[in-house]
């Protein structure tokens, strides 16, 4: 990547683009362009190989069968793992988050191999689905404000020793395992159950991805009044008494 360019890869929009998650790609692309970066966005369908030269890869949520198909194809392709080994950044949501783990339970009740890019394992929850607004405090090491989003999943995700919780819950179910965690991350790979799209609700998370990809400590500021209005409205709505 040159100092003024960014290659953004949206993975499998034909399988994993539920609940508006493709909006995450739009937010990252716009915030990069507003800072004068030359952005090349690549939308990779499930019948195409994953390019290994991207800087940021985004994966959304999906229904159970498309999730299984996506996992099978990503494991067979191997391109995303090679990209990560080259230093790429990955941000995943819901089904995409589960796929990045070691394994999950698929639509036919079988344990499905994941990519192993995050040290997490997902099983199917036995109780009610995790549905509703989520508020959580992001890991302080990332230096970001409160996370807001919407979850809708049946999965229960357990973190292994090399996965850090992306956030700690103040509202919602998050990973669903009862330990108060939401999502997981390591140095360059992030997973969350939050839709929204989550980067529209939390634009500084998009900026974090840009800083990691560009290997810089700070970015020029932007006029975030619209984003802040959205954040304030959604946080207020979530915390209002029923």
N, C-alpha and C positions, 0 to 999 in steps of 0.2 A: 504494500500500500504506500502510495506517495503521501507527502505531508498534507495534501489538500484533496484527498480522494477517500472514498469509502465504498466498499462493496457489501451490500445488504442482501441477504438470502432469506426468502420466505419459503418454508418447507411445506410441500404438499397442501396447497390451498384447496385442492379437490377432495381431500380427505379430512384435514384438520383445520377447520376454519369456523368452528361453532361459536355462537354467542359474540360475534363481532370481533374475534381475536385478531383478524387481519388488520384491524385498526392499530394494533401495536406496530406493525410495519410502517403504516402511514405516519404515525407519530415520530418514530425514529428518523424516518426519511426527511420529514419536514424540519425537525429540529436540527438535523445535520445541514440541510440546505440553507436554513436561516443563518447559519454560521459560516456560510461561504464554501462549504465542502462540496466537491463534485461527487454525487452519489450515483452509483450504478445499482439499481434494484433488480434482483433476479428472482422471479417466482418459479419454483421448481415443482412441476407436477409429479405425481407418483410413478409415472412411466418414464421419468427422466433421471439421469444420474445426478447425485449431489455434487456440486462443484466443491473443490477443496481449497480454493483460493479466496473464499469470502472472509470478511472481517467480523460481521455480526450475523448470526443465524437465529431466526425466530420460528417457533413452532407453537401452534394453537391447540385448542381442544377439539374433541370429536366424539361421535357416538362409539359404542363398543366395537362393532364390527370394523368400521374404518380405522379405529385405533389398532386393532390386530393386524390389518393389512399394512398399515403404515409401519408398524414395528417390524414385521417380516421383511419389508422392502428396505428399510433403513439398515437393519442388521446385515442383510445380504449385500447391500451396496457398499457399506463401509466408509463412504465419503465423509460423513459427519465426524466420525472418530478421527480420521486423518486430518480434517480441518482443525479439530481441537488440539491435536498433537502439534499442529503448526502455530498454535496460539490464538485461534479464533474464539470469539465470545458467543455463548449460546444462551438464549432466554426462552423458556418453555412454560406453557400454561396447561394445567389439568391433564388431559390425556397425553399431551406432549411431555409433561413433567414425568408422568409414570413411565413413558417409553424410555426416557433418559436414565431411569434407574436400572437396577440389576434384573428385576422381574416384576410382573404384575399378573393379575388374574384376568383372562380374556373373556370374550362374550360367550364362549362355550364352557366356561368354568375351569379351564386349564391354566396352569402356570405358563406364562409367556416370557420368553427371553427378551430383555431390554438391551440397551446399548452399554450399560455399565458406566456411563459418564458421571453419574451421581451415585453415591453409596446409599441408596434407598431401595426398599422392597415394598411393594403395594399389594395388599390383599383386599378382598371384597368385604365391606362392612355388613354386619348382620342386622343392624337397626335401621332407623330412618335415614334417608339421604341427607347429606349435608347441603342445605339450601338456605341462602339468605345473605345479607350483608356481612362483611368482615371488616374489622379494624384491627390492626396489629402494629406493634413497634418493631421496626426493622433493626436487625443486628447493629448495635452501636458502632461496630468497626466500619460500617458502610457510611455512616454519617448522613443519613437521610431521614426526612420527616415521616410521620405516621403513614402507614400503608392502608389504603382503602380499596375495596373491591367487592365482588359478588361471587359466591361459590355455588356450585351445583354438581355434586359428585357423590358416588357411593364408596369410593376407595378409601382405605385406611393405609397410610404410608408410614413406615417405620424407618428412622434414620440410623445408618451405621456410623462407626466411629470417625470416618473421614468426611462426613457431611455435616455442615453447620446449618442450624435452622435459619432460614431467610428472615423470619420475624417471629415475635412472641405475641400471642393473641390477647386482645382486650375484648373482642366480640367475635363470635363465629366458632367454627369447628376446625378449620385449617386442615392439618394432616389427619385429623380424625382419630388419633391414637390416644387422646386423653392427656398428653403431656404439655399442651398449650403452645405447640409449635405450628408454624405455617410455612410451608415450602422448605426448600433446602438449597444450598449452594456450596461450591468450592471456589477456587480462584477465578475461574473463567466460565463456569457453567451454573445457570440459575434455573430453579423451578418453583412454581407457585400454583395454587389452585384458583387464583383470583382472575376472574373475567372483569369486564368493565367497559371497553377494553382497559386493562390495568394500567397501561402506560399513558392513556389519556387522563386517567384519574391521578396518576403518580408520575408526572413528566420528569422529575428528577431521577427516577429509576432509569428512564431512557437516556438521560444525560450520563448516568453512571456507565451504561453500556458503551456510550460514545467515548468517554474518557478512557475506559479500559482498552477499547479498540485502537484509539489514537495514542495510547501510552502517555497521557498528559494528566496533570493534577487538577487542572481547572479549565473551564470553557467560558467564552464570552457569555454574559448574561442575556436573557431574552425577556420580552414582555409576556409575562405569564398570567396576566389578569384573568383571561378566560379559563385557564386551567385551575387557577385558585378559586374562581367562582364555582366551578364544577365540584372541586374537592370540598369546599365549604358546604355546599348544598347537600352532597351525598353523605358527608360525615354528620351533618345536622339531622338529616332524615333518618339515618341509621340509629342515632342516639335518642330520638324522640320516644317518649313513653308510648306503648301500644294503646 
